[in-house]
Amino acid sequence: MKRKLYVVVIGGIIFLFFGYPQVVSASAKEGLLLWFQVVLPALLPFLILSSVILGLGIDSSISRLAAPVLTRVFGISRAGCYPVVIGMLSGYPLGAATVGEMLRRERISVEEAQYILHFCNNASPMFLLQFIGVNCLGFRQPLLVLGIIYLSAWTNSLVERCVHRRTVSKRSMLSCQMQEKTSLIRLLDESILHGFTVLAKVGGYIILFSILAGVLEQVLPVPRPVCAVMTGILEITTGADQIVHMAVPEEWRMILLLGCSAFGGLSSVAQSASVLTGTELSIRNYIGAKGRQAVIAAGYMALFISLFGVDVLH
């Protein structure tokens, strides 16, 4: 049954690609430029640096600095603090990639990795500040966007912690002293190769979802606002540009955009899934967690608007 469904879906996509060649070509170029001009220079240095840090065992020092706060607030082990810090600083899919790498190196357990993945993997701070806050919404204080996204992620994690009654884990899975010694040059070579491998997968998903978003915009017989939201759920960069131009009240555009930004789009889900290949982590549970975060972020934005109004943001 699944095989027949796959054949039908792929056949439909191929038909659409042949039916709209100009849209496919233009969308592919937009996705490629987005990857080359924004994603590649922003994430590659972090990917290489993170791999080197893990290889040298320096992550224990970073975790030790963040542990006094993060272990108490989120109920995670000291080792688990490292992917949380990296995810907050760099965004997806590096947050997911760091969680996966920590799990493969047996620094954290599967249960803790799944829990951390649900709140450490968000859009990058610069994307939220510059693209969403300034370019799309025109905020004087774009830090509000960053604050709401992070606050919604942390709220979601605290809700999950209370529901599952998580307690602080005092034990990491593997001592840092047990790391295999290797030369720095070899470690750099492996880290660079790993970084480009991850980003090649990410680029492929960005291009593919950009094409799908462009084609769906031409094909779907639905009102433009509905199409804009669906595009935002599929790919946030393209969707954000459409949402801010919807013919609806400004406060609704803000609420919808913050919700879609918190979710990150199915493109980011696919990117995260690609860097978690070979682990036992559930992408279905991750999608559910990001959906809850989207609702929370939209609620926080609605609350802010009801308290202070729209004019204070411009």
N, C-alpha and C positions, 0 to 999 in steps of 0.2 A: 504493500500500500504506500509506504513512504517513497519507494523507488518511483512509482507512478506519479506521485505528487511532485517529486523533484523534476521529473521529465517535463511535466506540465508547466511548472514555474520557470524552469530554464528555457523551455521553448517559447513561453510568453515573453521573457526578457529578450531573447534573440530577435523575436518578431518586432518588439518595440525598438530595438537598436537599429534594425534595418529600416523601420518606418520613419525614424527621426534621426538620420545620420548627422545633420548639422547640429542638433541639440546635443547629441552624444559627443561630438568632437569638441564643441565649445565647453561643455561641462567637464570633459576630461582634461582640457587645458587649464580650466579654473582649479580643478583638484590638484593637478600637477604643480601649478604655481604656488598654491597654498602650501603644499608639502615642501617644495624647494625653498620658498622665500620665508616661511614662517616656522613650520614644524621642524625641519631639518636643523637649521642653525640654533633653534631654541632647545631642542631635546638632545642632540648628539653630544654636546659637552657634558650634560648631566648624566647621560647613559654611560659614557666612558668613565667619568669620575666616580659614579656609584659602583661600577664593577671593580674599579681599582680599590676603592674603600673597602668593599666586601672581601676582595682578595687579600688585602693586607690585614684585615681584622680591625680596621680603625673604627668600624661602625659601633664597636662596643663603647668607645669614648664618646661618640655623639649620643648614643643611647643613654649613657650615664648622666649626661648633662640634662637631657629632656625627661628622664625617668621620674624625678620627684613630682612633676606635675602630671605627665601623661598617664603614668601607672595608676594614680589615684582617680583621675577624671574618667578614664576610659576602661580601666580594669584590664590592662594588658601587661605583658612581661616587659622587662627592661629591653630585651632584644627586639621586641615588637615596636619599640618607640622609633627605631630607625626608619622603617618604611613610612610611618606616619609623618615624620619630619620631611622626608624626601618628597612624599606625595603633596604636602602642603606647599613646598617651594617650587615644584616643577610641574605638577598636574599630570593628567593621564596622557599616554598609558604608562608613564614611568612609575607612578604609584603602584599600579598593578604589577609591572615588571619587577619592581623591588620586592614586593610581597612574594611573588613567585620564586624569585632567586633566593630569598631568605628561607622559603619552604624547602626548596631543593637542597639547600645546604644544611637543612635540619636545624636551623636556628630557632624556628617557631613551629608550633604544631599546626595541623590542618584546621582545627577548630578556630584557633586564634587567627590564622591567616585569612580565613573566610570572614571573620568578624572585622578585622582591620581593613580588608578590601572594600567593605561596604561604606567606609567613610573617608578613606585616605585618597581615593582615586577621583579627583574632580578636575575641572578645566583649570588650565594654568593661570596663575595670578595676573600675568601680563595680558592674556586673552580676555579675562574678565574685566580688567581695568580699562584697557585701551579699546578693544573692539566692542565689547558689550556696553561698558559704562560710558565711554566717550563717543565712539563712532556711531553706535546704534541709538543710544538713549540721550546723548548730549548732556550728561550729568556734570554739574560743577564739582561734585564730590563723588567720583567713581568708586571710592573706597566702600561706599554703601553696597555696591554690587558684590564685591569681594566678601564683605562682612556677612551679607545675607546667605551667600552660598556656603561659606564655611560654617556659619551658625546653624544652617539647616542640616549640614552633614553631621555636626557634633550633636545636635538634638536627636537626629535619627539614631546615632550610635548609643546615646544614653537611653533612649526608649528601648532599643534592642537589648542593651545590657540589663535593664530592669525586667524586661519580659523573660529573658533567659537566665536571670539571676547570676550573671557572670561575676566572678571574684578575681582579684588581682593575682596573676600567676607570678610567683617569685622565681621560677626556674626557666632558663632558656634551654633549648634542646641540645645545644652543643657548645662546649667551651671554646672561646676564641683561641686558646693556646693550642688547640688541636688542629689548627689550620695547616694545610700542606704548604711547605715553604717553596717559593718559586722566585725566579729572577724578576726584577721590575720590568725589564724590556719584554720578557715573555708575557707578563701580566698585562702590559699595555697593548701588546699585539692582540691578545685574546679579548681584551676589553673593547678595542676599536672594532674588531671583527663582529663581536657580539652587538655593539651599538648599531652598526650598519645593517646587520641582519634584522634586528628589531625594527629599525626605521624603514627598511624595504617593505616589510609586512604592513607597517602602518601606512606607508604611502600607497600601497595597493588598495587598501580599504578606503582611504580618503578619496582616491580617484573613482573607485567603483560606486561608492555611495553618493558622490557628487553627480555622477552620471544618472543614477537612479532618481535622485532628487530633481534633476533637470527634466528628465523624461516624464516623471509623474506630474510635474507642474503643467506640462503641455497636454497630458492625457486625461487626468482626473476630471470628470464632469461634476465638480463640486464648487460651492462658492469660494471665492478667493481667500477669505479668512480661514476657512476650514483647511484649504490646501496649504496655507502658510504654516498653520500649526502642525499639520501632518509632515511637512517638510522639515520643520524644526525638530520633530521627534525622530526623523530619519537622519538628518545631518544638521547640526546646530549652526554652523557658519552660514550656510545658504539660507536656512530657515530664519535666522535672526534678522537678516536683511529684509525678508518678506514680512515678518511679523511687525516690524516697526513701520511699515508702509500700509498696514491694514486700515480700512475705513471703519475703525471702532474708536471709542473714547481712549484717550491717552493712558489713563490708569489701567485699562484692561490690557493694552499693549505691554505695559511694564510688568504686570502680573504674569502674563503668559510668557514673556521673554525670560523672566527670572526662573519660572518653573522649568522651561525647556533647557535653560542653561544649567540648572541643577541636575537635570537628567543626563545631559550631555549628548544625547542622540544615539541611535542604534549604531552609527558609525564608530563612536567611541567604545561602545560595548564590544563590537567586533574587533577593534584594535586591542582592547584589553584581553579579550579571549585569545587572540593570537599570541600574546606574550605569556599567557598562562598555560600554553600547550604542554601536556605532560604532567600537569598537577591534578590533584583531586578536587580542586575548587569548583563550586557550582556557579555557572554563569546565570542560571535561572534565578537562584537566590540573589545574585548581584543585581539583576534587572529589577527584581522586586524591591530591593533596598533603594535603588536609584529612583524608582517610581515614588516611593514614600518620601524621599528627600525632595523630589520635585513638588509634591503637594505642600510640604512644610515650607519650602522656599517661597512658593506662591502665596501662602498664608502670611508669612512674615512681611512680604512686600505689600500685601493688601492692608495689613495692620499698620504699617508705616504710613501709607497713604491716608488711611482713615484718621490717623493721629495728627499728621503734619501737612497733608495736602500735597498736590503735585508741584505747585509753584516753587516750593522750597528746594526742589531738586535741580532747577535750571538757573 
